[in-house]
Amino acid sequence: MPMLPSRHYESEHTKFVRELKEKRPEIEEKQREARALWWDKDPRTLAEGRAMAQGKVPAKPYAYQTESE
């Protein structure tokens, strides 16, 4: 009995995703649009983010500690 799964094995998750994409081919285009909206950023936006991060004021180590303690 081999220890490794068969090369022809397909998990339930893989079957589900494959069948879903076959039934609804527009899903892949929606995935690309969502990725572009949330993940793919142009360099100018990234540079602005870096500039904002450089101007960040460091937080105190413990925000709830009072000065009198």
C-alpha positions in Angstrom: 0.0 0.0 0.0 1.6 3.3 -1.1 1.9 6.1 1.5 1.5 8.9 -0.9 -1.9 9.8 -2.4 -2.7 8.8 -5.9 -1.7 11.3 -8.6 -5.4 11.2 -9.8 -6.7 12.1 -6.4 -8.8 15.3 -6.3 -9.9 16.7 -2.9 -13.5 17.7 -2.3 -12.4 21.4 -2.1 -10.7 21.2 -5.5 -13.8 19.5 -7.0 -16.1 22.1 -5.6 -14.0 25.1 -6.9 -13.6 23.5 -10.3 -17.3 22.8 -10.6 -18.3 26.2 -9.4 -16.0 27.9 -12.0 -17.5 25.7 -14.7 -21.0 26.7 -13.7 -20.2 30.4 -13.2 -17.3 31.4 -15.5 -17.7 35.1 -14.6 -16.3 34.4 -11.1 -12.7 34.6 -12.4 -13.2 38.1 -13.8 -14.8 39.2 -10.5 -11.8 37.7 -8.6 -9.4 39.8 -10.8 -11.5 42.9 -10.2 -11.5 42.3 -6.4 -7.8 41.7 -6.4 -7.1 44.9 -8.3 -9.3 46.8 -5.8 -7.7 45.4 -2.6 -4.2 44.2 -3.4 -2.8 45.5 -6.7 -1.7 49.1 -6.0 0.1 51.5 -8.2 3.6 52.7 -7.1 2.3 56.2 -6.3 -0.2 54.8 -3.7 2.6 52.7 -2.2 4.9 55.7 -2.0 2.2 57.8 -0.3 1.8 55.0 2.2 5.5 54.9 3.0 5.5 58.7 3.5 2.6 58.4 5.9 4.3 55.6 7.8 7.5 57.7 8.3 5.5 60.5 9.9 3.8 58.2 12.4 4.3 59.1 16.1 5.3 56.1 18.2 2.7 54.9 20.7 3.5 54.5 24.4 4.4 51.0 25.5 1.3 50.7 27.7 -1.5 53.0 26.7 -3.6 52.5 29.9 -0.8 53.4 32.4 -1.3 56.7 34.2 1.5 59.2 34.8 1.2 59.0 38.6 2.2 55.3 38.8 
